[in-house]
Amino acid sequence: MPWAFGCNGAAGAVGINIEDGGGAVELHRDRVAAAREAGGRDLFVNARIDVYLFGIGEPDGRLAEVIARAGVYAEAGADGIFVPGVTDLDLLRTLVAEIPLPVNVLTGPHAPTVDELAAVGVRRVSVGTGLAQVAYAAADRAARELLATGTYAALEDALSYGDLQKLLD
């Protein structure tokens, strides 16, 4: 499967996201170029385009803006384009067809499945802060239960200490 997974340096791969925040294209282009120069070809530079995520510009101009920015960032040395805020499969199919680099998306509840995203050409799927948000929600439920009732049922599905240590090794 043609997926790019984030790994640590010991695994032989390392990458970064550089967010444009919807700001000046030239500033982000220069950041991408600086990261490429500093990291060499061993660094995967993922240029994040925030036009859809932040609702920048008129809705009917966002597609063209993302495609234009992607071209500039590709020219500056990006290896991938990250377009958070888009999960519509038709729009993603267009982005994949028009952007010269692998397209990455941010997913979450109600988003298309990994297989559906792969079918339109998406190459990387991120859940962003979603895993941390789920963990904080579980901690919130457990704390509220403990404070309200003095019981611990919310802890029943927790990983054992030993299993958690294995994950960290």
C-alpha positions in Angstrom: 0.0 0.0 0.0 1.4 3.4 -0.9 1.2 5.0 2.5 3.7 7.3 4.2 3.8 6.6 7.9 5.5 8.9 10.4 8.4 7.0 12.1 11.3 7.9 14.3 14.9 8.2 13.2 15.8 4.8 14.5 13.3 3.3 12.0 15.1 5.1 9.2 12.5 7.8 8.4 11.8 11.2 9.8 9.4 13.9 8.7 7.9 17.3 9.7 4.8 19.2 8.9 5.3 22.9 8.1 2.0 24.8 8.5 1.2 27.8 6.3 -1.7 29.0 8.5 -3.2 30.4 5.4 -0.6 33.2 5.5 1.8 34.6 2.9 2.7 32.0 0.3 6.3 33.4 0.0 7.0 33.0 3.7 5.8 29.4 3.7 7.8 28.7 0.5 10.9 30.0 2.2 10.3 27.8 5.3 9.8 24.7 3.2 13.0 25.5 1.2 14.9 26.1 4.5 13.7 22.8 5.9 14.7 21.0 2.7 18.2 22.5 2.8 18.7 21.8 6.5 17.3 18.3 6.4 18.6 17.1 3.1 16.8 14.3 1.2 16.5 12.2 4.4 13.9 14.5 5.8 10.2 14.2 4.6 8.9 17.7 4.4 5.1 17.8 4.5 3.7 21.2 3.6 0.4 21.9 5.3 -2.0 24.1 3.5 -4.6 25.5 5.9 -7.0 27.2 3.5 -9.9 24.7 4.1 -9.1 24.1 7.8 -9.4 27.8 8.6 -12.0 28.7 5.9 -9.7 31.2 4.2 -11.0 33.1 1.3 -14.3 32.6 -0.6 -15.4 28.9 -0.7 -15.4 28.9 -4.5 -11.8 30.0 -4.7 -10.3 27.6 -2.1 -9.6 24.7 -4.5 -7.6 26.9 -6.9 -5.8 28.5 -3.9 -4.8 25.1 -2.5 -3.6 23.9 -5.9 -1.5 27.1 -6.5 0.0 26.9 -3.0 0.8 23.2 -3.5 2.7 24.0 -6.7 4.8 26.7 -5.0 5.6 24.4 -2.0 6.5 21.5 -4.3 8.9 23.8 -6.2 10.4 24.8 -2.9 11.2 21.1 -2.0 8.2 19.7 -0.2 7.7 16.0 -0.4 4.0 15.9 0.4 1.0 18.2 0.7 -1.2 18.1 3.8 -4.7 19.5 3.3 -6.5 19.4 6.7 -10.2 20.3 6.6 -11.0 18.3 3.5 -12.7 14.9 3.7 -15.0 15.1 0.7 -14.0 12.3 -1.7 -14.7 14.2 -4.9 -12.7 17.2 -3.8 -9.9 14.9 -2.6 -9.9 13.2 -6.0 -9.5 16.5 -7.7 -6.7 17.6 -5.3 -4.8 14.3 -5.9 -5.2 14.8 -9.7 -4.0 18.4 -9.6 -1.2 18.3 -7.0 2.2 17.0 -8.1 3.0 15.5 -4.7 1.3 12.9 -2.4 -1.8 14.3 -0.7 -2.3 13.9 3.0 -5.5 14.5 4.9 -6.8 15.0 8.5 -9.5 12.6 9.4 -11.8 11.9 12.3 -15.3 10.8 13.1 -17.6 10.7 10.1 -14.7 10.9 7.6 -14.3 8.4 4.8 -12.5 5.2 5.7 -8.8 4.6 5.0 -9.8 2.4 2.1 -12.1 5.0 0.6 -9.4 7.7 0.9 -6.8 5.3 -0.7 -9.2 4.7 -3.6 -9.2 8.4 -4.5 -5.4 8.5 -4.2 -4.8 9.9 -0.7 -1.4 8.8 0.4 -1.3 9.6 4.2 -4.0 9.8 6.8 -3.6 11.7 10.0 -5.8 11.7 13.1 -4.0 14.8 14.4 -4.8 15.4 18.0 -7.7 12.9 17.9 -6.0 10.2 19.9 -5.0 12.7 22.6 -8.6 14.0 22.7 -9.9 10.5 23.2 -7.5 9.9 26.0 -8.4 13.2 27.7 -12.1 12.4 27.3 -11.5 9.0 29.0 -9.6 10.8 31.8 -12.4 13.3 32.2 -15.1 10.5 32.4 -13.0 8.6 35.0 -12.4 11.8 37.1 -16.1 12.8 37.0 -17.2 9.3 38.0 -14.7 9.2 40.9 -15.8 12.6 42.2 -19.5 12.0 41.7 -19.9 8.4 42.9 -16.5 7.3 44.3 -16.5 4.4 41.9 -14.0 3.3 39.2 -16.0 1.7 36.4 -14.5 4.1 33.8 -11.1 2.5 34.4 -12.2 -1.0 33.4 -11.0 -0.9 29.7 -7.6 0.6 30.7 -4.3 -1.0 29.4 -2.5 -2.9 32.1 0.7 -1.3 33.4 2.7 -4.1 31.8 1.0 -3.7 28.4 1.6 0.1 28.6 5.3 -0.5 29.3 5.6 -2.9 26.3 4.2 -0.1 24.1 6.8 2.3 25.4 9.8 -0.1 25.0 
